[in-house]
Amino acid sequence: MLLIGAALCIALVAMLSGSAHAGVAVEGRNLPMKFSWVACQPNCRGWISAVGIVTAESPRDFDEFARGRQLGGVTIVLDSSGGSVNDSIALGRRWRNLGVLTTVGASVQTNTVQGDPLNMAPVAYCESMCVFLLLSGKTRYVPETAHVRVHQIWMGDRANHARAATYSADDLTIVERDIGRLAKYTFDMGGAGDLLSLSLNVPPWEDLHELSRDELRLTNLVNTDVLDQPGNAALVELKHKPAQGRLVGSAVATETYPEPVKSIESAEVAARVGGVRAAPGQQ
């Protein structure tokens, strides 16, 4: 009965107000990552909503959010276009230490009455470095209607014009170093080398590669088919047409928190937060 109550608490989220909701969701995914606690009733523990791009401030923002909260084993719901490589690694290691459950979704309010509890819609996007945050969960679940997309890491200030840009030996050293760190993190989190292979085969001038259900299992990004742990949120699969005008993210190769060294984020990265670019043919 507890599981049924939790499932009913999160269910019936389809038929949202299409374009308005989609516009808000896209905007949120491309702003600096925001953490918020989502309560649900009556027999549901709630979850953390993590929406937006990982920046140099994100690990510290999460530490501040977590202060005074008992977050061991909590569910973290991701809706993100990616962000900084090393800051995502730092954040992911914090989450693994908490033994969290990770999934992809959007926290939405289906009623107009202020104060009504939010529900979890499994129609959301996890792109670029968000995929490696998803990997940090001890338990990892991806709904059928969620979209998980990968590509190469790149210098954030040159992601939009990667072919035309010039690169120094130092730039290449930074990218190769970050690939090595990402590889170690992937294996530490229990991911497969296939995840790195699929990601590193997609340059920034091509569309992101959306992982199929088979690839989600091959890469070990998914290690459960049912999100039904007692006391946590339970997702009900809802068929929903993906929003148009979707933005996709470009990961940023940076040297930032937790290493006590100077950040190398570029002016464009600072201005655009993660080097987010529009997919070809989209605005």
N, C-alpha and C positions, 0 to 999 in steps of 0.2 A: 504493500500500500504506500510505503514511503517513496518508492521509485515511481509509482504511478502519479502520486501527488507532485513529485518534482517534475515529471514529464509534462503534466498538465500546466504546471506553472510556467513552462517555457514555450508551450505549443501555440499554434494558431497565430502565426506571425505573417502569413502571406497577405497579399492584397494591401500592401502599404500604399501610400500616396506617391506612386511611381516616380515622376521626374523630380519632385521636390525632395523626396528622401534620398534619391540617388545623388543629387547635387550636393547635399550636405555631407553624404558619406564620402564622396570623392574629395571634397575640400578637406575634411578631417584627416583622411589618409595621407595628405600631402603637407600637413602642418607638423611641427615638432610633436613627438609622441606624448600623449596625455594618458595618465593612469587614473582610473576612477573605480570606486567600489559600487557594484550593482547588487542591490538586495532583491530577493524574490520571496514570495510567500506561497503557501504557508510552510511547506516542509522542504525548503531548499536553502542551502547555506549561502548562496550568492556566488559572485565571481568578480575577477578584476578585468575591466575593459582596458585594453592597451591599443590605442588608436593613434596612428601617425608615423612619422619618420623618426628613426633613431638618430639623435644628435649627440654631441659631446656632453650635453647636460643630462641625457636620459638616464644613465646609471645613477647619478646623484639624485635626480628627480624621483627615481624609484625608491632609493634608500630613504628619502624624506617621506614618501607615501607609505612605506612599510613601517616606519617608526611607530611603535606602540600597537601594532596590529599583529595578530597571530595568523600568519599566512602559510604555515606549513601544510603542504598538500592541497593548496588552493587551485582553482581552475583559472587560467588566464586565457582570455578570448582576444585573438589578434585580428586587426584590420589595418594593414600597413603596406606602404609602397617601398619599404626598405630603409636604407640610410647608411650610416657609418659602419665600416667593417669592424674595426677594433672595439668600438663602443657597443655594437651588437654582441660581440663575443663576451665582453665584460658583463653585459646585462644577462645574457644567456647563462653564464656560469652562476650568477646570483640566483636565477630561477631554478637551476638544477640543484643547488644547495638547499633550496626550500622544498624540493620534491614535488614540484607543481605538475598539474595536468595542463597541457596546452591544446588549443583548438582554434579554428578560424570561424569568426562570426561577427555580427554587429548587434550591439545592444540598442533596441528600439522601443519606443512607447507606442502601443497600438491604440490606446485610448487618449482622448483629448483632456481628460480630467487631470489637473495638476496633482502630483503626488501619487498617481497610480504606479505600481511596480513596472519596471522595464522587462521586456522579453528578449530572448536571444534569437536573432534571425541567422540561419546558416548560409545566407547569401552574402559573401564577403570575399575580399581579396587579400592574399598574403604573397608579397612579391619581393624578389631580390633578397636582401639580408633578413627580411621577415621570416623567410623559410628556415634560416638557421636559428632564429628565435623559437620557431615551432619545434625544432629538433631538441631544444633544451628541456622539454617536458619529459618527466619519467614515463608518463602516459601521454600518447599523442593521438588525436582523433581529428579527421578532416571530413566534414559532411559532404555528401554527394554534390551539393549545389555550391560549394565553396571552390575558389580558384587559387591554385598554388602555382606560381610562376618563377622561373629562374633565368639568370644570365650571368655573364662575367662581371667581376669587380673591375672598376676602372677609376682613373683619376676624376674626381667629381667635377672639376672645373673644365674638363674636356670631353665629358660624356656626350654632350649634344653635337659635337663636331669631332668625333674621335678620329676619323680618317684624315681630316685636314689638319689636325693639331700636330705640334712637334713635341718630342719627348727627349729628355736628357737621360743619361745613364743613371742618375740619382732617382728619377721618376720610375724607371724600370725596376730598380732595386727595391723601391717602396712597394710596388705592386707585387713583385715576387715574394718579398718578405711577408706581405699580408696574405698571400695565397698559402704560404707555409703555415701561418698561424691559423688560418681558416681550416686547413686540412687537419691539423692537430686537434682543433676544437671539434670538428666533425666526428673524428674517431673517438674522442673522449666522450662525446654525447651518445655514442652508439650508432651513429650514422654510417652509411656504406659509401665506399669510394665512388659508386655510381652517381651519388648526388653531386660530387665535385665534377665528375666527368660531364654530366648533363649541363651543369651550370657553366663550366669553363668553355664549352663548345659554342656558346651563344654570345657573339660580340655585341657591343652597345648599339650598333647601327641596325641590328635586326630586332624583330619583335621578340619579346620574352617567350620562352618555351613554357607552355602550361603542362604540368605533370599529369599524366593519366593516372587512373586508379592503380594500374599495374606498376607504374613508375613510383607512385607513392609508397607502395609496399617494397619494391626493389631497393629503393634508397633508405628504407627503414624510417621514413618520416611518419608513417602510420604504424602503430603497434597495437591498436585496438579497433574493432569495428563497431563498438557500441559504447557510447558515453553514458554510463548509467551507474556511476559509483554513488553509494548512499551518501546523502548530505551535500552532494555537488549538483550543479546544473546538469540537466539531461536535454539533449537536443533532439528535436523531432524533425525528420527530413521533410523539407517543404520545397516543392517545385516552383521556381520563380524565374522569370526572364531576366538575364543579366542586364544591368543598366548600360546605356550607350555613353559614348564620350569618356570612356575609362582612361585614367592616367596610369602610367606604369613608371616604376622607380628605377633609378640607377644607383647602385651601391657606391660608396665613397671609400677610397683607400686613404686612411688617415692614421696618424700616430697620436692617439688621444688617451683619455682615461681608460684603464687604471695606471698606465706607465707614466711616471712623473716627468714627462718631456713636453716640449713645445708642440702645439698642434700645427699640422701642415695644411689644414683646410684652406681652400682658396677663397678669393673674394666671391666668386660665383656660388660656391657651396654655401658660404655664410648667408648670401642673399636669398638663395633659392631652397635652402635646407635639403641637402641630400642629392642635389643634381637631378631633380625629377624632370623627366622629359615626356612629351606626348608621343603616343604611338603613331606610326605613319597613318595619315588619313584622318587623324582625330584632332580635336581642338582642346 
